[in-house]
């Protein structure tokens, strides 16, 4: 499942495999930051990188990193001090002070909000949207009926969407999910009341004695999923969210998906230049994923709280564009442009999908970011599949066939021999399309609630590890271009001597068979490489964007 979600549904009655089968061996909370040589953990040698810049007496310059995600807890103790603040916006006055089209965008913007204050929480899957949109035109037709090049492509998209939406759905499984969802929702209501709290984990379940059959089932499912993922941080809310998503998948095979976004956002979805929509609610009751990613990048270091982020001098710009479901291409394109226009130098994007009907809009945003020297870091996805040969969006290849975005890094997830293996069992891979592997298993970081922390796993976590490292390099070598940053990270990747597991086949292979660099991210080696590079900016010539630029005050 190539989603931002990091806890995949593992139903007891379906015999499904948990998202990441993690070893029960204990590892340090910061294992992913440790040095492999001195500690034995397959981390990124972060402290050695800091020691290196200290010996060189380098001073850091603040770097702005945009996190395009599900939202961020702007009240969190480890994130509040590092939030990007729009210097031209007066908070709470209801006026677009900087005249950029977004009222009170103090710490970022929410492209999944309505002007009435409502927000999109859940949404459909892109495959279902494509299938039902084209169904009346192509159902019952064959490839011979598609004459023009445009029709041939559209028919191929329809066939693929039909297979994804209808062909992969097991009716019996859908019935079981629907049954289970109803039971879990009822049981959750009972547990909330009896515990006196709205959010709980398997830890709370240990001493809890259910008085109801549904509550008993809910307790058992939550405990089993937590054990399978070796995590005590999975909440009842996440469990219900996952079940809800699976339920929507099954229903989409029969019925056109509900247009959640259209009812709330009320923009012209067919017009990429209709950009002045959304609101400034950056939490929107869905900030778990984005909060965790933001903490990996830059949670305040050395403050004695929770977790130390990778970069020590960053501002995190929150851009909400990813719902519980598949993101819309328009929102991602506009989110990228918003980040670039407001000074982001690095963009972290931990999301993905199988279809991209308006890919040209995202391509144009990639070009725009490249023209402004902005690095984009993207998660490879969590389907254990080869993205060299399967669809995975967004990707750096331009739809018009004219090259690819050279300012994009695609990241697979690595682990450690003590917590499941050097490559994550869920990670997508690709000798051509995945650039580097970075830690993405049992990553400890910030969670919503103001002072909460916990572990999550996914390429969604590996992505901000790379984004944070790129920010660290740029802090101390501010003249590096986006392309040079990418080069420093890739050329310095540490190639393992031992074989690793292919996430799909489970066979032992060289890491070079799974990624372009054949190596793991190493912040120390990247810092050394960056120091040896010529510190001159290179101009990046890209095709002119077709998207109109809004005037700023």
C-alpha positions as CSV (number, residue, x, y, z in Angstrom):
1,X,0.0,0.0,0.0
2,X,1.8,3.1,-1.2
3,X,0.3,5.6,1.2
4,X,1.5,8.0,3.8
5,X,0.0,5.6,6.4
6,X,2.7,3.7,8.3
7,X,0.6,1.1,10.2
8,X,-1.0,-1.2,7.6
9,X,-4.2,-3.0,8.6
10,X,-3.5,-6.6,9.8
11,X,-6.8,-8.2,10.5
12,X,-6.9,-11.2,12.7
13,X,-9.5,-12.9,10.6
14,X,-7.9,-12.2,7.3
15,X,-4.5,-13.7,8.0
16,X,-2.9,-10.6,6.7
17,X,0.8,-9.8,7.4
18,X,1.5,-6.8,9.6
19,X,3.1,-3.8,7.8
20,X,6.6,-4.3,9.1
21,X,7.6,-7.5,10.7
22,X,10.1,-6.2,13.2
23,X,12.5,-8.2,15.4
24,X,11.7,-8.0,19.1
25,X,15.3,-7.2,19.8
26,X,15.6,-3.8,21.5
27,X,17.5,-1.1,19.8
28,X,18.3,2.5,21.0
29,X,15.7,5.1,20.3
30,X,18.2,7.0,18.2
31,X,19.7,3.9,16.5
32,X,19.2,5.5,13.1
33,X,21.5,8.4,14.0
34,X,24.3,6.2,15.3
35,X,27.6,5.3,13.6
36,X,27.8,1.8,12.2
37,X,31.6,1.4,12.9
38,X,31.6,2.5,16.5
39,X,28.2,1.3,17.7
40,X,27.3,-1.6,15.4
41,X,24.0,0.0,14.4
42,X,23.2,0.8,10.8
43,X,22.7,4.5,11.4
44,X,23.8,7.6,9.5
45,X,26.9,8.6,11.6
46,X,25.2,11.9,12.6
47,X,27.4,12.9,15.5
48,X,30.5,12.3,13.4
49,X,29.1,14.8,10.9
50,X,28.7,17.4,13.7
51,X,32.2,16.7,15.0
52,X,33.5,17.3,11.5
53,X,32.0,20.7,11.1
54,X,33.1,21.6,14.6
55,X,36.7,20.8,13.8
56,X,36.5,22.9,10.7
57,X,34.9,25.7,12.7
58,X,32.0,26.1,10.3
59,X,29.0,28.2,11.2
60,X,25.5,27.2,10.2
61,X,23.0,29.2,8.2
62,X,19.3,28.5,8.8
63,X,17.6,26.3,6.2
64,X,13.9,26.3,5.4
65,X,12.4,22.8,4.9
66,X,8.9,22.3,3.7
67,X,7.0,19.2,4.9
68,X,4.2,18.5,2.5
69,X,2.1,16.0,4.4
70,X,-1.0,15.4,6.5
71,X,-0.4,18.4,8.8
72,X,1.8,19.2,11.8
73,X,1.1,19.6,15.5
74,X,2.2,23.2,15.8
75,X,1.9,23.1,19.6
76,X,4.5,20.3,20.1
77,X,7.2,21.2,22.5
78,X,10.0,19.9,20.2
79,X,8.6,21.6,17.1
80,X,7.1,24.9,18.1
81,X,10.5,26.7,18.3
82,X,11.5,25.6,14.8
83,X,8.3,26.4,12.9
84,X,8.8,28.6,9.9
85,X,7.1,31.9,10.4
86,X,6.0,34.1,7.5
87,X,7.7,37.4,8.2
88,X,5.2,39.4,6.2
89,X,2.0,38.0,7.7
90,X,0.4,39.4,10.8
91,X,-1.2,36.5,12.8
92,X,-4.9,36.3,13.2
93,X,-5.9,39.6,11.6
94,X,-7.9,37.9,8.8
95,X,-5.9,39.8,6.1
96,X,-3.7,38.6,3.4
97,X,-0.9,40.9,4.5
98,X,1.8,39.7,2.0
99,X,-0.8,39.5,-0.8
100,X,0.3,36.0,-1.8
101,X,-3.3,34.7,-2.0
102,X,-3.3,33.0,1.4
103,X,-4.8,34.7,4.5
104,X,-2.9,34.3,7.8
105,X,-0.5,31.7,6.4
106,X,1.7,32.2,9.4
107,X,3.4,28.8,9.6
108,X,2.3,27.4,6.2
109,X,-0.9,26.5,4.4
110,X,-3.6,23.8,4.3
111,X,-4.7,23.0,0.7
112,X,-7.3,20.5,2.1
113,X,-9.4,23.1,3.9
114,X,-12.4,25.2,3.2
115,X,-12.9,28.8,3.7
116,X,-15.6,27.9,6.2
117,X,-13.0,26.2,8.5
118,X,-13.9,22.6,7.6
119,X,-11.1,20.3,6.5
120,X,-10.8,17.2,4.3
121,X,-9.8,14.3,6.5
122,X,-10.4,11.2,4.4
123,X,-10.5,10.8,0.7
124,X,-10.8,8.2,-2.0
125,X,-8.1,6.4,-3.9
126,X,-6.9,7.8,-7.3
127,X,-7.4,4.4,-9.0
128,X,-11.1,4.5,-8.1
129,X,-11.4,8.1,-9.2
130,X,-9.9,7.3,-12.6
131,X,-12.0,4.1,-13.1
132,X,-15.3,5.7,-12.3
133,X,-14.5,8.9,-14.3
134,X,-13.8,6.9,-17.5
135,X,-16.2,4.0,-16.9
136,X,-19.1,5.3,-19.1
137,X,-16.7,6.0,-22.0
138,X,-14.6,2.9,-22.0
139,X,-16.5,0.1,-20.3
140,X,-17.1,-2.8,-22.8
141,X,-14.7,-1.3,-25.3
142,X,-11.4,-2.7,-26.6
143,X,-8.0,-1.3,-27.4
144,X,-9.1,-1.2,-31.1
145,X,-11.7,1.4,-30.2
146,X,-9.0,3.8,-29.1
147,X,-7.8,5.6,-32.3
148,X,-5.9,8.7,-31.3
149,X,-2.8,8.7,-29.1
150,X,-4.8,10.5,-26.3
151,X,-7.5,7.9,-26.5
152,X,-5.0,5.0,-26.4
153,X,-3.4,6.4,-23.3
154,X,-6.8,7.0,-21.7
155,X,-8.0,3.5,-22.5
156,X,-4.8,2.1,-21.0
157,X,-5.3,4.1,-17.8
158,X,-8.9,2.9,-17.6
159,X,-7.9,-0.7,-18.0
160,X,-5.3,-0.4,-15.3
161,X,-7.6,1.5,-13.0
162,X,-10.3,-1.1,-13.5
163,X,-7.9,-3.9,-12.5
164,X,-6.8,-2.0,-9.5
165,X,-10.3,-1.0,-8.3
166,X,-12.3,-4.1,-9.2
167,X,-9.9,-6.9,-10.1
168,X,-7.9,-6.7,-6.9
169,X,-10.9,-6.6,-4.5
170,X,-11.9,-9.8,-2.8
171,X,-15.7,-9.5,-2.0
172,X,-15.4,-11.9,0.9
173,X,-12.6,-9.9,2.4
174,X,-14.5,-6.7,1.9
175,X,-17.4,-8.2,3.9
176,X,-15.1,-9.3,6.7
177,X,-13.6,-5.8,6.8
178,X,-17.0,-4.2,7.0
179,X,-18.0,-6.6,9.8
180,X,-14.8,-5.9,11.7
181,X,-15.0,-2.2,11.2
182,X,-18.5,-2.0,12.8
183,X,-17.4,-4.2,15.7
184,X,-14.2,-2.1,16.3
185,X,-16.1,1.2,16.2
186,X,-18.6,-0.1,18.7
187,X,-15.9,-1.6,20.9
188,X,-13.8,1.6,20.7
189,X,-16.8,3.6,22.0
190,X,-17.1,1.3,25.0
191,X,-13.4,1.4,25.7
192,X,-13.2,5.2,25.5
193,X,-16.0,5.5,28.0
194,X,-14.6,2.9,30.4
195,X,-11.0,4.3,30.3
196,X,-12.1,7.9,30.3
197,X,-9.8,8.8,27.5
198,X,-10.3,9.3,23.7
199,X,-6.9,7.9,22.6
200,X,-5.3,4.7,23.9
201,X,-2.7,2.1,23.0
202,X,-1.9,-1.5,23.7
203,X,-0.2,-0.4,26.9
204,X,-3.5,0.9,28.2
205,X,-5.1,-2.5,27.2
206,X,-2.8,-4.6,29.5
207,X,-4.7,-3.8,32.6
208,X,-8.1,-3.2,31.0
209,X,-10.8,-5.7,31.6
210,X,-13.5,-5.5,28.8
211,X,-17.1,-5.8,29.8
212,X,-18.4,-6.1,26.3
213,X,-17.8,-8.5,23.4
214,X,-17.0,-5.7,20.9
215,X,-14.5,-4.1,23.3
216,X,-12.9,-7.5,23.8
217,X,-12.4,-7.9,20.0
218,X,-11.0,-4.3,19.7
219,X,-8.6,-4.9,22.5
220,X,-7.4,-8.2,20.9
221,X,-6.9,-6.6,17.5
222,X,-5.0,-3.6,18.8
223,X,-2.7,-5.8,21.0
224,X,-2.0,-8.2,18.1
225,X,-1.2,-5.4,15.6
226,X,1.1,-3.8,18.2
227,X,2.9,-7.0,18.8
228,X,3.3,-7.7,15.1
229,X,4.8,-4.3,14.6
230,X,6.8,-4.4,17.8
231,X,5.3,-1.0,18.7
232,X,3.3,0.1,21.7
233,X,2.6,3.5,20.0
234,X,-0.2,2.4,17.7
235,X,-3.4,4.0,18.8
236,X,-7.1,3.1,18.5
237,X,-7.5,6.1,16.2
238,X,-4.9,4.7,13.8
239,X,-6.5,1.3,13.9
240,X,-9.9,2.7,13.0
241,X,-8.4,5.0,10.3
242,X,-6.7,1.9,8.6
243,X,-10.0,-0.1,8.7
244,X,-11.9,2.8,7.3
245,X,-9.4,3.1,4.4
246,X,-9.7,-0.6,3.6
247,X,-13.5,-0.3,3.8
248,X,-13.5,2.5,1.3
249,X,-11.4,0.4,-1.1
250,X,-13.9,-2.3,-1.1
251,X,-16.8,0.0,-1.6
252,X,-15.1,1.8,-4.5
253,X,-15.3,-1.3,-6.6
254,X,-19.1,-0.9,-6.8
255,X,-19.8,2.8,-6.4
256,X,-18.2,6.0,-7.5
257,X,-16.1,7.4,-4.7
258,X,-17.6,10.1,-2.5
259,X,-16.2,13.5,-3.5
260,X,-15.0,14.5,-0.1
261,X,-12.7,17.2,-1.3
262,X,-15.1,18.9,-3.7
263,X,-17.7,19.4,-0.9
264,X,-15.3,21.2,1.4
265,X,-12.6,22.9,-0.7
266,X,-14.9,24.3,-3.4
267,X,-12.2,25.3,-5.9
268,X,-12.2,24.5,-9.6
269,X,-10.4,21.2,-9.6
270,X,-9.9,21.3,-13.4
271,X,-8.0,24.6,-13.2
272,X,-4.4,24.5,-11.9
273,X,-4.3,28.3,-11.9
274,X,-7.2,28.5,-9.4
275,X,-4.8,28.5,-6.5
276,X,-6.4,30.7,-3.8
277,X,-8.2,28.0,-1.9
278,X,-7.7,26.2,1.5
279,X,-7.2,27.6,5.0
280,X,-4.5,28.0,7.6
281,X,-5.5,25.1,9.9
282,X,-2.3,23.1,9.8
283,X,-3.3,20.4,12.3
284,X,-6.9,19.7,11.0
285,X,-7.2,16.7,13.4
286,X,-4.8,14.6,11.2
287,X,-1.3,15.7,12.1
288,X,0.3,12.3,13.2
289,X,2.2,11.5,10.1
290,X,3.5,15.0,9.3
291,X,4.4,15.6,13.0
292,X,6.5,12.5,13.0
293,X,8.3,13.5,9.8
294,X,8.9,17.0,10.9
295,X,10.5,15.8,14.2
296,X,12.9,13.5,12.3
297,X,14.1,16.5,10.3
298,X,14.5,19.1,12.9
299,X,13.1,18.5,16.4
300,X,15.0,20.8,18.7
301,X,18.4,19.3,19.5
302,X,20.0,19.1,23.0
303,X,17.0,20.5,24.8
304,X,16.6,17.5,27.1
305,X,13.2,16.6,25.5
306,X,12.0,13.7,23.5
307,X,14.2,13.4,20.5
308,X,16.9,15.3,18.7
309,X,16.2,16.1,15.0
310,X,18.9,15.6,12.4
311,X,19.4,19.2,11.5
312,X,20.2,21.8,14.1
313,X,19.3,25.0,12.4
314,X,16.1,24.6,10.3
315,X,12.7,26.1,10.0
316,X,9.9,23.7,9.3
317,X,7.2,25.0,6.9
318,X,4.0,23.0,7.2
319,X,2.1,22.4,4.0
320,X,-1.0,20.2,4.3
321,X,-2.0,18.5,1.1
322,X,-2.2,14.7,1.9
323,X,-5.5,13.2,3.2
324,X,-6.3,9.8,4.5
325,X,-6.5,8.4,1.0
326,X,-4.8,9.5,-2.2
327,X,-3.7,13.1,-2.6
328,X,-4.9,15.1,-5.6
329,X,-2.3,16.2,-8.2
330,X,-3.5,19.8,-8.1
331,X,-2.9,20.0,-4.3
332,X,0.6,18.6,-4.6
333,X,1.5,20.9,-7.4
334,X,0.3,23.9,-5.6
335,X,1.8,22.8,-2.3
336,X,5.2,22.6,-4.0
337,X,4.8,26.0,-5.6
338,X,3.7,27.5,-2.3
339,X,6.8,26.1,-0.6
340,X,9.1,27.4,-3.3
341,X,7.5,30.8,-3.4
342,X,7.9,31.2,0.4
343,X,11.5,30.3,0.6
344,X,11.7,26.6,1.1
345,X,15.1,25.2,0.0
346,X,14.3,21.5,0.6
347,X,10.9,19.8,0.3
348,X,10.1,16.5,2.1
349,X,7.3,14.5,0.5
350,X,6.3,11.2,2.2
351,X,3.4,10.1,0.1
352,X,2.6,8.3,-3.2
353,X,0.0,6.6,-5.4
354,X,-0.5,4.4,-8.4
355,X,-2.2,6.9,-10.7
356,X,-1.5,10.5,-11.6
357,X,-4.1,11.8,-14.0
358,X,-2.8,15.4,-13.9
359,X,0.9,14.5,-13.8
360,X,1.8,17.4,-16.1
361,X,0.8,19.8,-13.2
362,X,3.1,18.0,-10.8
363,X,5.9,17.9,-13.5
364,X,5.6,21.6,-14.0
365,X,5.9,22.2,-10.2
366,X,9.0,20.0,-10.2
367,X,10.4,22.2,-13.0
368,X,9.5,25.3,-11.0
369,X,11.3,24.0,-7.9
370,X,14.4,23.1,-10.0
371,X,14.4,26.6,-11.5
372,X,14.5,28.0,-8.0
373,X,17.2,25.6,-6.9
374,X,15.0,23.6,-4.5
375,X,15.7,19.9,-3.6
376,X,12.7,17.5,-3.5
377,X,13.0,14.4,-1.4
378,X,10.4,11.7,-2.0
379,X,9.5,8.4,-0.3
380,X,9.7,5.3,-2.6
381,X,6.6,3.7,-1.1
382,X,5.8,0.7,1.1
383,X,4.6,-2.0,-1.3
384,X,7.7,-4.2,-1.5
385,X,7.7,-3.7,-5.2
386,X,10.1,-2.8,-8.0
387,X,9.3,0.8,-9.0
388,X,11.5,0.5,-12.1
389,X,8.8,-1.7,-13.6
390,X,5.6,-0.6,-11.8
391,X,3.7,2.7,-11.5
392,X,4.6,4.9,-8.6
393,X,3.8,8.7,-8.5
394,X,5.0,11.3,-8.2
395,X,8.2,10.4,-10.1
396,X,10.9,12.5,-11.7
397,X,10.1,11.5,-15.3
398,X,8.3,14.2,-17.3
399,X,5.2,13.1,-18.9
400,X,6.1,14.8,-22.2
401,X,9.1,12.5,-22.5
402,X,11.6,15.4,-22.3
403,X,13.9,14.3,-19.6
404,X,13.5,14.1,-15.8
405,X,13.8,16.3,-12.8
406,X,17.4,16.2,-11.6
407,X,16.5,17.9,-8.3
408,X,14.6,14.9,-6.9
409,X,15.9,12.1,-4.6
410,X,13.8,9.0,-4.2
411,X,14.4,7.1,-0.9
412,X,14.0,3.5,0.1
413,X,13.9,2.3,3.7
414,X,16.8,0.6,5.5
415,X,16.8,-1.1,8.9
416,X,19.3,-2.8,11.1
417,X,20.3,-6.5,11.6
418,X,18.9,-6.2,15.2
419,X,15.5,-4.9,14.2
420,X,14.6,-6.9,11.1
421,X,17.4,-6.7,8.5
422,X,19.4,-4.1,6.6
423,X,16.6,-3.5,4.1
424,X,13.0,-2.9,5.4
425,X,10.7,-5.8,4.4
426,X,8.1,-3.3,3.2
427,X,10.3,-0.9,1.2
428,X,9.9,-0.4,-2.6
429,X,13.1,-0.6,-4.5
430,X,14.5,0.0,-8.0
431,X,18.0,-0.1,-9.5
432,X,17.1,2.9,-11.6
433,X,14.4,4.7,-9.7
434,X,15.4,4.5,-6.0
435,X,18.4,6.6,-5.4
436,X,19.5,5.7,-1.9
437,X,18.3,3.7,1.2
438,X,18.0,5.4,4.6
439,X,16.7,4.3,8.0
440,X,13.0,3.8,8.1
441,X,12.3,1.0,10.6
442,X,11.3,1.8,14.2
443,X,12.1,5.5,13.9
444,X,11.5,7.4,17.1
445,X,10.2,10.9,16.7
446,X,7.5,13.5,17.7
447,X,3.8,12.6,17.7
448,X,0.8,14.8,18.2
449,X,-0.3,15.8,21.7
450,X,2.2,18.6,22.6
451,X,4.8,16.4,24.2
452,X,4.3,12.9,22.8
453,X,6.9,10.7,21.0
454,X,6.9,7.2,19.5
455,X,8.1,4.8,16.8
456,X,6.8,4.6,13.3
457,X,8.1,2.7,10.3
458,X,8.0,3.3,6.5
459,X,9.8,4.9,3.6
460,X,7.8,7.9,4.9
461,X,10.3,8.0,7.8
462,X,13.4,7.3,5.5
463,X,12.4,10.3,3.4
464,X,12.8,13.0,6.2
465,X,16.0,11.3,7.3
466,X,17.4,12.2,3.9
467,X,15.7,15.6,3.9
468,X,17.1,16.4,7.3
469,X,20.6,15.3,6.2
470,X,20.3,17.5,3.1
471,X,19.3,20.4,5.3
472,X,22.3,19.8,7.5
473,X,24.7,19.9,4.6
474,X,23.1,23.1,3.3
475,X,23.4,24.7,6.7
476,X,27.2,24.5,6.6
477,X,27.7,24.7,2.9
478,X,25.0,27.2,1.8
479,X,26.3,27.7,-1.7
480,X,25.5,24.1,-2.7
481,X,22.9,23.8,-5.5
482,X,20.0,21.3,-5.3
483,X,21.8,19.1,-7.8
484,X,25.0,19.3,-5.8
485,X,23.2,18.3,-2.6
486,X,21.8,15.3,-4.3
487,X,25.3,14.4,-5.6
488,X,26.8,14.7,-2.2
489,X,24.2,12.4,-0.7
490,X,24.4,9.8,-3.4
491,X,28.1,9.7,-4.1
492,X,28.9,9.3,-0.4
493,X,26.4,6.5,0.2
494,X,28.1,3.6,2.1
495,X,28.0,0.4,0.1
496,X,27.6,-2.7,2.4
497,X,29.9,-5.6,2.1
498,X,27.1,-8.1,2.9
499,X,24.1,-9.1,0.9
500,X,20.7,-7.7,1.8
501,X,17.2,-9.0,1.4
502,X,15.2,-8.1,-1.7
503,X,11.9,-6.8,0.0
504,X,9.8,-8.5,-2.7
505,X,11.5,-11.9,-3.3
506,X,13.2,-12.1,0.1
507,X,16.3,-13.4,-1.7
508,X,19.8,-12.2,-0.8
509,X,21.1,-9.6,-3.3
510,X,23.5,-6.8,-3.5
511,X,22.1,-3.4,-2.5
512,X,23.2,-2.2,-6.0
513,X,20.4,-4.5,-7.4
514,X,17.9,-2.5,-5.3
515,X,19.0,1.1,-5.8
516,X,20.9,3.4,-8.0
517,X,23.8,4.1,-5.5
518,X,23.8,0.6,-4.0
519,X,24.4,2.3,-0.6
520,X,23.0,3.6,2.7
521,X,22.8,7.2,3.6
522,X,25.7,8.4,5.8
523,X,25.6,12.0,7.0
524,X,29.3,12.1,7.9
525,X,30.5,10.8,4.5
526,X,28.0,13.3,2.8
527,X,29.4,16.1,4.9
528,X,33.0,15.2,3.8
529,X,31.9,15.0,0.2
530,X,30.1,18.4,0.4
531,X,33.2,20.0,1.9
532,X,35.3,18.8,-1.1
533,X,32.9,20.2,-3.7
534,X,33.4,23.5,-5.4
535,X,31.2,26.0,-3.7
536,X,29.7,27.7,-6.7
537,X,26.1,27.8,-7.7
538,X,25.2,26.3,-11.0
539,X,22.3,27.7,-13.0
540,X,19.6,25.2,-13.8
541,X,17.9,25.7,-17.2
542,X,14.4,24.2,-17.2
543,X,11.4,24.7,-19.5
544,X,9.3,27.6,-18.7
545,X,6.4,26.8,-16.3
546,X,2.9,27.1,-17.6
547,X,1.5,27.9,-14.2
548,X,0.9,31.6,-13.5
549,X,2.9,33.1,-10.7
550,X,0.8,35.2,-8.2
551,X,2.1,38.6,-7.3
552,X,3.4,39.1,-3.8
553,X,3.3,42.3,-1.8
